[in-house]
Each structure stands twice: as structure tokens, then as C-alpha cells.
Amino acid sequence: MAVIKKKKDKSLPAVNTSALPDIVFMLLFFFMVATVMREVDLKVTVNKPLATEIQKLERKSLVTYIYAGAPRQNYQDKFGRSPRVQLNDSFASLDDIQPFVIQEREEKSEEDAAMMTMSIKADKEVKMGLITDIKLQLRKAQALKINYSSNPAKNVEALYSLDN
């Protein structure tokens, strides 16, 4: 007499998850290395003007930023509404610019200090008098490489249509 065998359930084996922690830690390490944290907390409003002839900076590590604009809403009670200068994370007067530049230059190596660029990120509503005062302080500190930050305009007609 023949014996009939019942077929066993042939279900799929469980997924091997032993490599999962390694993959998770590799992804975590990648994003920790690749992510750039914002260095400065902006306390002024910076709506950069439009420009057509723009060049990208090659080494951003050699760029030091000076921000100029009206204080943000939560700082207006203390500092008013008139345009202010921000160096790193704090408001500053024009007299603070020269020591700031000297300190930033000392933090860099000698080769890099010679190539250091000061970038002025100013709101388009800031009067040119404040920008001129900032430039004068930079000149006194022997920081003669100055860059103005702007947003790219699509075309020249876009610039003229905004002015009119």
C-alpha cells in the first residue's frame, strides 16, 4: 500500500536583518559628514538685491560675512527698526568691525589670511551711507578684498522692470 505524504508548508524564510545596523550607521555617518550646519543665526533681515554679473566664490572657508539690515521682528523692541550691522551672532557698531576683521585674520593661517575675502550681505533697502561706513572700517583694517552678495536676476529686463 502506498503512503501519501502531506506536503509541508513551504513558506519564505525570514529576512536576514543582521546587516541592517551596519547600513543604518553608515547612512548616519554619511549625513553627519555631508551636512553643513548653519553657522550664524541671522538677527537682521537680508533681502539681497538682484544682479546679472555674478561670480561664485571658490573657497568659502576664506570668506567672512558682515550682515547689514533692519533687525528682525523679535529684535525690533530692543534695537529699533533702523538698519544695523551684525557680525557673527551679535549686533555690532561700526567701531567693532576693525577688531572683528583682525580677529578673523588671526584665526586663519598666513597663506589663507592674505586671500581672506570680506563679504557684505546687505538688505537692498539699506542706505549706501551705511555700506560706505562699513567699507571705510574694512579699509582701516587692511581688508581690501570685498565682495557684495546678491541674488541672480534672470535677465537684464528683470532688473529694470523692478526699478520702474
PLY file of the C-alpha trace (Angstrom):
ply
format ascii 1.0
element vertex 164
property float x
property float y
property float z
element edge 163
property int vertex1
property int vertex2
end_header
0.00 0.00 0.00
1.34 3.43 -0.92
1.80 6.07 1.70
0.73 9.56 0.75
2.91 12.23 2.28
1.47 15.55 3.06
3.42 18.46 1.65
4.80 20.77 4.29
4.12 24.45 4.16
6.87 25.96 2.06
6.82 29.49 3.38
9.53 32.01 2.72
12.36 32.14 5.24
12.67 35.20 7.45
14.61 38.15 6.09
18.14 38.34 7.43
18.47 41.65 9.27
21.95 41.17 10.66
23.45 43.78 8.27
20.75 46.36 8.98
22.55 48.12 11.89
25.69 48.46 9.76
23.72 50.09 6.96
21.93 52.44 9.35
25.21 53.57 10.92
26.84 54.08 7.51
23.92 56.30 6.44
24.03 58.19 9.72
27.78 58.75 9.37
27.38 59.91 5.76
24.76 62.52 6.65
26.76 63.71 9.65
29.77 64.33 7.42
27.91 65.75 4.42
25.55 68.10 6.28
26.62 71.69 6.79
25.16 73.35 9.83
24.20 76.99 9.69
26.96 78.90 11.41
25.24 82.21 12.05
21.79 82.94 13.42
20.58 85.91 11.37
19.19 88.69 13.52
18.77 91.15 10.64
16.59 90.95 7.57
18.68 90.39 4.44
16.76 90.59 1.18
19.68 90.70 -1.24
19.45 92.81 -4.41
19.36 91.28 -7.89
22.39 91.29 -10.19
23.28 89.91 -13.61
27.09 89.65 -13.47
27.61 87.17 -10.63
30.62 85.01 -9.85
30.72 82.19 -7.34
33.35 82.25 -4.64
35.84 79.43 -4.91
36.83 78.86 -1.29
34.01 79.71 1.07
36.21 78.91 4.06
38.13 82.12 3.34
35.00 84.29 3.32
33.91 86.27 6.36
30.41 87.73 6.30
29.17 91.09 7.51
25.37 91.40 7.58
23.52 94.72 7.32
19.79 95.22 7.52
16.84 96.06 9.71
16.54 93.91 12.84
14.08 91.03 12.64
10.65 91.40 14.23
11.61 89.81 17.57
14.63 92.16 17.98
12.89 95.42 16.99
11.70 96.21 20.53
15.28 96.26 21.79
17.22 97.55 18.77
14.66 99.60 16.82
13.85 99.45 13.13
16.84 101.26 11.63
19.43 99.15 9.77
22.08 97.55 11.96
25.33 95.66 11.41
25.62 92.02 12.51
28.99 90.31 12.99
28.71 86.56 13.60
25.82 86.11 16.05
25.59 89.56 17.57
24.74 93.13 16.68
27.75 95.41 16.45
28.66 99.03 15.94
30.82 100.28 13.10
33.77 100.56 15.50
33.58 96.80 16.17
34.30 95.91 12.54
38.04 96.58 12.65
38.76 94.33 15.69
36.46 91.70 14.19
38.44 91.61 10.94
41.74 91.40 12.84
40.43 88.53 14.97
39.16 86.64 11.90
42.50 87.14 10.15
44.42 85.79 13.17
42.32 82.61 13.19
43.46 81.74 9.66
46.88 80.59 8.52
49.25 83.15 6.99
48.60 81.95 3.44
44.84 81.98 3.93
44.84 85.36 5.70
46.23 87.01 2.57
43.38 85.56 0.49
40.61 86.34 3.02
37.53 87.97 1.48
35.04 90.10 3.35
31.51 89.61 2.02
28.85 92.21 2.72
25.37 90.72 2.78
23.15 93.77 2.91
19.44 94.23 2.53
18.50 96.09 -0.64
16.75 98.75 1.47
19.95 99.65 3.38
21.20 103.13 2.55
24.55 103.40 0.77
25.89 105.54 3.64
25.98 102.51 5.95
27.68 100.40 3.27
30.27 103.17 2.76
30.91 103.31 6.52
31.42 99.53 6.59
33.83 99.78 3.65
35.76 102.55 5.41
36.19 100.39 8.52
37.31 97.47 6.35
39.86 99.73 4.66
41.23 100.77 8.07
41.63 97.08 8.95
43.50 96.44 5.67
40.71 94.13 4.43
40.73 95.23 0.82
39.08 92.20 -0.82
35.38 92.97 -0.58
32.52 91.03 -2.09
28.85 92.04 -2.29
26.32 89.21 -2.06
23.34 89.29 -4.40
20.70 87.08 -5.93
20.87 86.27 -9.64
18.47 88.07 -11.94
17.01 86.08 -14.82
17.80 88.80 -17.31
18.62 92.49 -17.53
15.00 93.41 -18.24
14.02 91.95 -14.84
16.26 94.48 -13.12
14.77 97.43 -14.98
11.18 96.27 -14.53
11.66 96.16 -10.75
13.03 99.70 -10.64
10.08 101.20 -12.53
0 1
1 2
2 3
3 4
4 5
5 6
6 7
7 8
8 9
9 10
10 11
11 12
12 13
13 14
14 15
15 16
16 17
17 18
18 19
19 20
20 21
21 22
22 23
23 24
24 25
25 26
26 27
27 28
28 29
29 30
30 31
31 32
32 33
33 34
34 35
35 36
36 37
37 38
38 39
39 40
40 41
41 42
42 43
43 44
44 45
45 46
46 47
47 48
48 49
49 50
50 51
51 52
52 53
53 54
54 55
55 56
56 57
57 58
58 59
59 60
60 61
61 62
62 63
63 64
64 65
65 66
66 67
67 68
68 69
69 70
70 71
71 72
72 73
73 74
74 75
75 76
76 77
77 78
78 79
79 80
80 81
81 82
82 83
83 84
84 85
85 86
86 87
87 88
88 89
89 90
90 91
91 92
92 93
93 94
94 95
95 96
96 97
97 98
98 99
99 100
100 101
101 102
102 103
103 104
104 105
105 106
106 107
107 108
108 109
109 110
110 111
111 112
112 113
113 114
114 115
115 116
116 117
117 118
118 119
119 120
120 121
121 122
122 123
123 124
124 125
125 126
126 127
127 128
128 129
129 130
130 131
131 132
132 133
133 134
134 135
135 136
136 137
137 138
138 139
139 140
140 141
141 142
142 143
143 144
144 145
145 146
146 147
147 148
148 149
149 150
150 151
151 152
152 153
153 154
154 155
155 156
156 157
157 158
158 159
159 160
160 161
161 162
162 163
